[in-house]
């Protein structure tokens, strides 16, 4: 046997072989554990977040500890045991407990603590107010909600303004007709009926048609409305 190759006893070889198998099993076990953790957590995987959020966002409420808290930091609730190993989950759990029924609304506060439930939107807003780093898509989801709500309010306001302006236009056209009948000459410029002359006549005699001295709309808008009415009558 060569001097470069040490001589091994059979029992040594058996031991080395056993260690090799144990090392291989541990490596495979570690790899499997890593894969399970990766499957459990979607926080750093934007491509998985949307599917994850869509699944849970449709629920009317979440269990505070087994659903809401893991969802906030990107853990699938079915892998709650992994979430509990995360330092941030422990901090969030402590924060939620101290905030319960104060800044964080519990919808069934008379139930045992492990059954407490929260509204998704409420718990997201609470987390934002506490400056907790949560899934970006969760923030986006409820920011969209706010934008839609704001848009709805603006639409209502615009609709209300449109109705009010329609009433004012109708009142002005009624006044224009009255001015043409009561003050035909004053409604002319160089012998021709003009929108500006009618608007001026209405303004000078506004108390006949309105309960105030000013026109319902600006002079420019009044002239524009009357001008359109005259043009449509001339077609």
Secondary structure, DSSP 8 states (H G I E B T S, - for coil): --TTS----HHHHHHHHHHHHHHHHHHHHHHHHHHHHHHHB-TT-HHHHHHHHHHHHTSS-EEIIIIIHHHHTTB-GGGHHHHTTSHHHHHHHHHHHHHBTTTB--TTTTS-GGG-EE-HHHHHHHHHHTT----HHHHHHHHHHHHHHHHHHHHHHHHHHHHHHHHHHHHHHHHHHHHHHH-TTTTEETTEE-HHHHHHHHHHTHHHH-SSSS-SS-HHHHHHHHHHHHHHHH-
